[in-house]
Amino acid sequence: MRPSHRLLAAISRSQPSKLKKPSISLDHFIQRQRVLSLWREIMRALIKVPPSSTRTELHKYARDEFERHRGVSDIVG
């Protein structure tokens, strides 16, 4: 290990984290990025739908589904 890495590791062990939330695992991070990517893809697709009540309903449905599954924390993949 490089001396600079040892120094940073020693500092990080001695000082408590300033983050309010606990850090997430790499698997959770990757899954979160996939979810955000899916959300962006859906929003881009909705832009192509002409402004109408259908577009509004689709947006509301997508948002409700994402909100309904917000607390899911198990990783399947």
N, C-alpha and C positions, 0 to 999 in steps of 0.2 A: 504494500500500500504506500502510496506517495506520502511524503511528510505533510503536504497541505491537506490531503484527505484525512490523515490521522488527526490533524488539528481541528478540522471541521467536525469530525465524528466526536471528538472529545468535547467540543463546545456544545454540540447538539445534545449530547447525553447529560451535560451538566445543567443546561437551561431548559425550563419547561417550555413547551410549545405555546406560541401565541395564537395558534389556530383555535377557533371556537368549536369546530366540528372535528371529530376524529378523522384521521386520514383513511382513505378507502384503498382497498387492495387494487392491484393492477387489473384483475378480472372485472371488478366493479367499474373501474375507470373506463375500460374498453367497452363494456356494455353500455355505460352512460353515453359514451360518444356515439355508439350505434343508434341509440334512442334519439339523441339530438339530431343525428343525420337523417333519420327517418322523418322526424318532425319537419325539418327544413325541406325535405323532398316533398312531403305532403303540401306544405305551404306554397312551394313553387308550382306544384300542379294546380293548386286552387287559383293561382293568379291567372292561369290559362282559361278558367271557366268564366264566361261572361258574367258581369255583376248582375245578380238576381237573388231571389229568395233561396234558390237551390245552392248557390255559392255560400250564402250565409249559413244555411242548414248544414252543409258539409263541414264548414269551419267549426261550427258549434259541436257537431258530432265528434270530429277529430279531437277537439280540445277536451270534451267530456270524457272520451275514452282514455286520453293521456292522464287526465286528473284522476280518473277512477283507478288507474294502475300506478299512481304516483308512489305508493308505499311498498310496492313489490321490491323485495331485496334479494330473492333467490336467483342464482345464475344458472341458466340452462343453456347449454351450447356445446 
